[in-house]
Amino acid sequence: MIKKIEGIVLTETAYGDNSKIINIITPDMGMIGIMCKGVKSLRNPLRTKTERFNYAYYHVDYKDNKLSKLIDVDIIDNFKNIRNDIELISYATYLTELTYQVYKQSNENSIFELYKSSLIKINNKLNPLIITNILELKYLDYLGVGLNLYGCIKCGSKENIITIDPDAGGYICKNCYTNQRILNKKTIIMLRRYYLIDIDSISKINISLDIVEEINYFLNKYYERYTGLYLKSKEFLKSIEKLK
């Protein structure tokens, strides 16, 4: 059965000398594996169209629960700005690897829109760290370790919240505070806004660097503590961030 399927390439795996298998994430059909015969040849017009994080319509000979066979590709967006910037490539690579892992654990179709929207915003030159942190925060629910952003993680109180602790897993109020790192009050507020915001609605970002860095610090620690994910692309991102 020939199908035209909207999707974004998450992974590429070499197959023989000139072929590869790609996995695409779709808005309504889950993740689909596609055999791409001969596309690694330099003269093959589909070579660049089947690269990671290409957003396109994939024409395939569709096989349910088996590898489909690629016929043609109509590019919707190849995210040119990302591909021309090593820093943006690094962020997109991490988000792509993270999305693959998140989808494997939850199989939710809504992941596609979150991922696609994030790539679009990064391609449009919005702050890639902020967009990455927003997506990381939203993905926590899919990983089964979502944050409680409505009250103290220890007593449930919504009053006198003074910090948010990655080890405890949420807000800490004045009465439950022991020796946790105190974060800026604006960081506590912005973290909840990150969680609630619709990525598609973001047109500009104006957040002070210290707040951005505190949110990134918290999410890095929280992911390490609760998700069990170790991604090489994330470690590379951390090395880039240290050089700034």
C-alpha positions in Angstrom: 0.0 0.0 0.0 1.5 3.4 -1.1 1.1 6.1 1.6 2.1 9.7 2.0 3.2 10.1 5.6 4.1 13.4 7.3 7.1 13.0 9.6 10.5 14.0 10.9 13.6 11.7 10.9 14.7 10.8 14.4 17.3 8.2 13.6 19.5 6.9 10.8 21.1 3.4 10.7 23.5 2.3 8.0 22.3 -0.8 6.0 24.9 -2.2 3.7 27.2 0.0 1.7 24.6 2.4 0.2 21.4 2.0 2.1 20.0 3.0 5.5 17.0 2.5 7.7 15.4 5.7 9.2 12.8 6.0 11.9 10.4 8.9 11.5 8.1 10.3 14.1 4.6 11.2 12.8 1.6 13.2 14.1 -0.8 10.3 14.0 0.9 7.0 13.1 3.5 6.7 15.8 7.1 5.9 14.8 7.7 4.3 11.5 10.8 2.5 10.2 11.6 3.0 6.6 14.1 1.1 4.4 15.9 3.6 2.1 17.6 1.7 -0.6 20.7 3.2 -2.2 20.2 6.7 -0.6 23.7 6.9 0.6 25.0 7.2 -2.9 26.3 10.7 -3.7 24.2 10.9 -6.8 20.9 9.8 -5.1 18.5 12.8 -4.9 17.1 11.3 -1.7 20.4 11.3 0.1 20.0 14.7 1.9 16.2 14.3 2.2 16.5 11.4 4.6 18.9 13.0 7.0 18.1 13.4 10.7 15.5 16.1 11.7 14.3 16.5 8.1 10.6 17.4 8.2 8.9 16.1 5.1 6.2 14.0 3.4 7.6 10.5 3.0 6.0 8.4 0.1 6.4 4.8 1.1 5.3 1.3 0.3 3.7 1.0 3.8 4.0 -2.2 5.8 2.2 -2.3 9.2 4.5 -3.4 12.0 7.3 -4.0 9.5 9.9 -1.8 7.6 8.2 0.3 5.0 10.1 1.0 1.7 10.9 4.5 0.7 9.7 5.7 -2.7 10.1 9.5 -2.6 10.4 12.5 -0.3 8.7 16.0 -0.4 10.6 18.3 2.0 8.4 20.5 4.1 11.3 22.1 6.1 14.9 21.0 6.2 15.7 23.6 8.9 18.4 25.3 7.0 19.4 27.7 9.7 20.0 24.9 12.1 22.1 23.0 9.6 24.3 26.0 9.0 25.1 26.6 12.7 27.2 24.1 14.7 25.6 25.2 18.0 22.1 24.9 16.7 22.9 21.5 15.2 24.1 20.4 18.7 20.8 21.5 20.3 18.7 19.9 17.5 20.7 16.7 17.8 20.1 16.5 21.5 16.3 17.2 21.2 16.1 14.6 18.4 17.8 12.0 20.5 15.8 12.9 23.6 12.5 12.8 21.6 13.4 9.3 20.4 13.9 8.1 24.0 10.8 9.8 25.2 8.6 8.4 22.5 9.9 4.9 23.1 8.7 5.2 26.7 5.3 6.8 26.1 4.1 6.3 22.5 2.1 9.5 22.6 1.2 11.3 19.3 1.4 14.7 21.0 5.1 14.3 21.2 5.4 15.0 17.5 3.9 18.5 17.7 6.1 19.5 20.7 9.2 18.3 18.9 8.4 19.9 15.6 7.5 23.2 17.2 10.8 23.3 19.1 12.8 22.7 15.9 10.9 25.5 14.2 11.6 28.0 17.0 15.3 27.1 17.1 15.5 27.3 13.3 13.9 30.8 13.7 16.9 31.8 15.9 15.0 31.9 19.2 17.3 31.1 22.2 18.0 27.4 21.8 18.7 26.8 25.4 15.4 28.2 26.5 13.5 26.3 23.9 15.4 23.1 24.9 14.6 23.6 28.6 10.9 24.2 27.8 10.7 20.9 25.9 12.7 19.1 28.5 10.2 20.3 31.2 7.2 19.2 29.1 8.7 15.8 28.3 9.0 14.9 32.1 5.3 14.1 32.1 5.8 11.6 29.3 8.7 10.0 31.1 6.5 9.5 34.2 8.5 11.9 36.4 6.6 15.2 36.0 7.2 18.0 38.4 4.7 19.2 41.0 4.6 22.9 40.3 1.6 23.8 42.5 2.9 23.4 46.0 5.7 22.3 48.4 6.9 18.8 47.5 7.1 17.9 51.2 4.0 19.3 52.8 1.8 20.5 49.9 1.6 24.1 51.1 1.2 26.7 48.4 2.5 29.5 50.7 6.0 30.8 51.3 7.7 28.8 48.5 11.3 29.8 48.7 13.1 27.5 46.2 12.8 24.4 44.0 15.1 21.4 44.7 16.1 18.9 42.0 16.8 16.2 44.6 13.5 16.5 46.4 11.8 16.8 43.1 9.9 20.1 43.4 9.1 23.3 45.3 10.3 23.7 48.9 8.4 26.1 51.3 9.9 28.1 54.2 8.8 25.6 56.8 10.3 22.6 55.0 13.5 24.2 54.0 16.7 22.6 55.4 19.9 23.3 53.3 18.7 23.3 49.7 20.2 25.8 47.2 18.1 28.9 47.2 17.1 29.9 43.6 15.9 33.3 42.5 12.1 33.9 43.0 11.8 34.7 39.3 13.3 31.3 38.5 10.5 29.6 40.5 7.9 31.7 38.6 9.5 31.2 35.1 9.8 27.4 35.6 6.0 27.1 35.9 5.6 29.4 32.9 7.9 27.2 30.9 5.7 24.3 31.7 2.4 26.0 30.8 3.5 27.9 27.6 2.4 26.8 24.2 5.7 26.6 22.2 3.9 27.6 19.0 2.9 30.9 20.7 6.5 32.0 21.4 7.5 34.9 19.2 10.3 36.5 21.3 12.1 35.7 24.4 13.4 38.2 27.0 14.7 36.4 30.1 17.7 37.4 32.1 20.8 35.2 31.7 20.9 34.3 35.4 17.4 33.0 35.4 18.0 31.0 32.2 21.1 29.5 33.8 19.3 28.6 37.1 16.5 26.9 35.2 19.0 24.9 33.1 20.9 24.0 36.2 17.7 22.7 37.9 16.6 20.6 34.8 20.1 19.1 34.3 20.1 17.9 37.9 16.5 16.7 37.8 17.0 14.7 34.6 20.1 13.1 36.1 18.3 12.3 39.3 14.9 11.0 38.0 14.9 10.1 34.3 17.7 7.5 34.1 18.6 8.9 30.6 22.2 9.3 29.6 22.6 10.9 26.2 25.9 11.7 24.6 24.5 14.6 22.8 23.5 16.2 26.2 27.0 15.8 27.5 28.3 17.6 24.3 25.8 20.4 24.9 27.1 20.8 28.5 30.6 21.2 27.2 29.5 23.9 24.7 27.7 25.7 27.5 30.9 25.8 29.7 32.8 27.5 26.8 30.5 30.5 26.7 
